[in-house]
Amino acid sequence: MLLGFNLLLWSTSVGDDLIPVLKELKETGYDGVEVPLFDGTPEDFAAFGQAIRNEGLRATAVTIMPDAAHDCTSTNPAVRDAAFDHLKWALDCSQAVGAEVLAGPFHQPLGLFSGEPPTADELANVAATHKRVVRYAQDLGVGLAVEPVNRFECYALTTVADAAELVRAVDSRSYGFLYDTFHANIEEKDPVGVIGPNLAAISHVHLSENDRGTPGKGHVPWEPTLKALKDGGYEGWCVIEAFGRALPALAAATRVWRDLSPRREEVYRFGHDFLRETWASQ
């Protein structure tokens, strides 16, 4: 099991202040960290990537679309071009930090809704834009994992079936989707049952408790979830994603209004041990 931890529990940007976090995560037993790509330059991420490697860790990365001017679903070619340019920047930063995969809901901005289901044209626009992105990513050696998120955060890609269909449309070995236990817990009638039939399209996994707190302290069906991944031969990254109130802007964006865990140490220490043991027992 390749187990990583998303650094959004501490920061939305990178810097030397995160080096003690890298050391602690390595000592806890993690294989890698997931780096947020919200701002900065490739040079910033190159320096942080070196710090990650100095600690003996590997990396993945996560990004989002910043606003309505960057939207792969848009009927406006200029807006889709801006989305493509944003993803080029994110891929440049991913390569600089040494990320093996760039993941996230990078198909449309979060919190932007049309009031209707996605149209065939909107979904075709996403596929066409991501085909362009894949060609750029392949040259950099970075894989892509688009993330379906729940209906309260977006409308164009909310279920595993939606994501698998998009993966088929893009049709590249470098492109898959991110299976997130938090979003699946909301959107899927059978969060575990959808894994097996769609495993070939899953290229990244987020392990997130139903309340975004400590994995193993809520009601996500961890044993059957990990068994479905393991029995299916999944060999990609499994990354713990948890949030707290320490970062006001991120807390507002993720609707975190209360402390979800008593302390950060519980999230990454208990989460690590619980998930390692659960995976090994399957």
N, C-alpha and C positions, 0 to 999 in steps of 0.2 A: 504494500500500500504506500503510494507516494502521498504523504500528508503535508500540507502547507497551511499557513495562517495568513489571513488577510490583514494588512497593516492599517486598514481603516478603523480599527478599534483604537488606534493611537493618533492617526494623522491623515489628512487629505493630501499632504505633500511630503517630500523626502528631504532629509538633511542629517547632519551628524547627531542630532538629538535622538535619532532612532537606532543608533549603533548599539546602545545597551539593550534595546529590545531585540535586535538581531541575536546578540549573544545569549539572551535568556531563552529565546525560542530554540536556538541550536542546542543549548544545554537540556532543554525539556525533551528534545528528541525529534523535532520537526525536520523534514527534508528540505523545505523551502518556504519562501514568503511570497505573498501576492502584493504587488506594488500598485498603489493607486496612481493613475495618470489623469489628473485633473488640471494641472498647470505645470509650467517648467519647460526646460529645454533639454534636448538630447544630451548636452554636456552635463547638466545637473544629474541626469539619470545614469550617465556613464560613471560618474564618481560614486554614486550610491550603489551601482552594480558591482563595483570593485569591492565596496564594503561588504556586500552580501557574500561575494565569493571568498573574501578574507575570513569570513566566519564559517566557511564550508557549507554554505546553503545554496540552493538553486532558486530560480525565480519564475513567477508568472506575473501577469499584469491585468489590470481591469480599468475600463474607461466607460464613460457615458457620452451621450450627445449633449452639448452644453446648453442649447436653447433652440427656439423654434426656427432660427435661421440655419440650423444644421439638422436636416430631417430627410432620411432616406426614402420615406413614403411620399414626399411632396411631389405635386404635379409640376412644380417650378424647377426647371433644370438647374438654375443658379443655386437654389437651396440644396439640391442633391449634390451639386459640385462642391458646395461648402462642406457638406457632410463627408464627402470623399476626402477633401483636404484635411479635415479634422482627423479622420482615421489614418491618413498618411502620417500626420504628426504623431499620433499615438503609436503607430508602428515604428516610426523612427526612434521614439523614446523606448519602446519595448526592446528593440534590438540593442539600444545603448545600455539598458539595464541588464541585458542578458535574459530576458523573458522568453520562455519556450512557447507560451500561449498568451494571446491577448483576448480577454473575455469581457463580457458585459452586455447590457442592453443597448448596443450601439446601432440599433435600427431606427430609433426615433427618440426624441426627448421625453424624459419622464414627466408625467403630470400634464401632458398635452393631449386633448381629446377632441374628436370631431362630433361626438354625440351619436355616432353610428358605428357599426362594425367596420373593419377594414374592407376596402373595395378590392376587387381583382387588380385594378390598376395600381393601387397603393402597394400591394404585395409584390406585384411585378417590378415596381420601382425599387423596392428593397433588394430584390434578387439581382436586378441589373447593376445597382450600385455596388453591392457586395461582390459581384463577379469582378468588377474593376478593382476592388480592394484586395481580393484574393491574389490577383496577378502581382500586385505590389508587395503583398506579404510574402509570397513565395520567393521573390528575389532576396528578401531579407532573412528568410528561414524562420519566420514566426508563424505559428498556427493561429487560427481564429476560432472562437467559440461564442456565437451569438446567444444571448440569454433571453428566453421568454420569461416575462414577469407578470405578476398578478394584475387583474383588471383595474385595480385602484391606482396603478402606476402607469399603465399604458394600455393601448387597445389593439395594436397591430400584431402582437405576438404574445399570447398569454398561456398557451398550452404546449405540451410536448408534441402533440400532433401537428400544431401550427409550425413549430420549430423544425420538426422532421421534414415537413413538406418544403420549407424554405431550403433546408440542406439539400434536398433532392434537386430543387430548382437551380441552386448555385453549382452543384455537381463538381466538387473539387475535394481531393483527399486532404487538403489543407484546411478545410472548412467544416465545422460541426456546430453543435449547440451545447450550451451549458445547462445541465440538469441541476436545479436548485431545490433542496428539500423544503425550504420555506414556501416558495411559490407553488410547488407541486402540492403541498399540504392545503393550499387555498383553492387551486384551480382544478385539480384532477379528481375524478370520482374514485380512482384507484391509483394513488401516488406510486405504489410499488409495482403494480401490474403494468404500468406504461413503460417501465425500464427495459425489460427484456426485448419486446418487439422493436424497440427503437435504439437499442444499445449501439448499433453500428454507427449511428449518427451522433452519439454523445461523445464529445471530445474534451469535456471538462465537467467537474462536479463541484458544487458548493454544498457543504454540510452546514446547515443553519437550523437551529431549533425553531419551533413554531412561534416563539415570542422574540426571536432574534438574540436570545441569551445563550447560556451555556449548553452545548450539545449534551444530551443525556439527562437534562433537568426538566424536559417538557414531554410532549406526547408525539413527536415524530417517531414513526415506527422504524427505529434504527436497525434492529437485527434483520428484518426482512429486506430493508433497503440495501444494506451492505451485502447481504447474501445475494441479492439479485445482481448487484454489480460484480461481485467476486465470482459467482457461478457463471456469469456471462463472459468472463475473461477480461473485464475492464482493467486496463493497465495505466490509465492516465492519472492526472492529478485529482486529488480530493482535498479541497481547501475549506477550512473552517472560516465562515463569515459570521461575525457577530458585531453588534453595535451597542453603543452606550451614549451617555449624555455629555461626555467630556468635550465634544466638539459641537458647539451650538448649531452651526450651519448644517452639519451632517445630521445631527439629531432631528432638526426640523425637517430635512429632506426625507428622512427615513421614518418620520413620525414616532420618534422615541421620546416619550413624555415622562418616563419613569426609569429608575435603575432596573435593568433586566438581570443583573448578576451582582452579588455583593462586592465583588472586586474583579479587576481584569485578570489577576493571577488565576482565579478559579476557572475563567473561561478557557485560557490556553493550557493550564495544567490538567484540570479535570477533563476538559474536552479531549486533549491529546490521549490521556490514559484510557478514557472510556472508549474512544473510537478505535484505538489500536487493539484493545482487548476484544472489542466486539467484532472487528474484522477478523482477528485471529481465530475466534471461536466459530466462525461460519464454515 
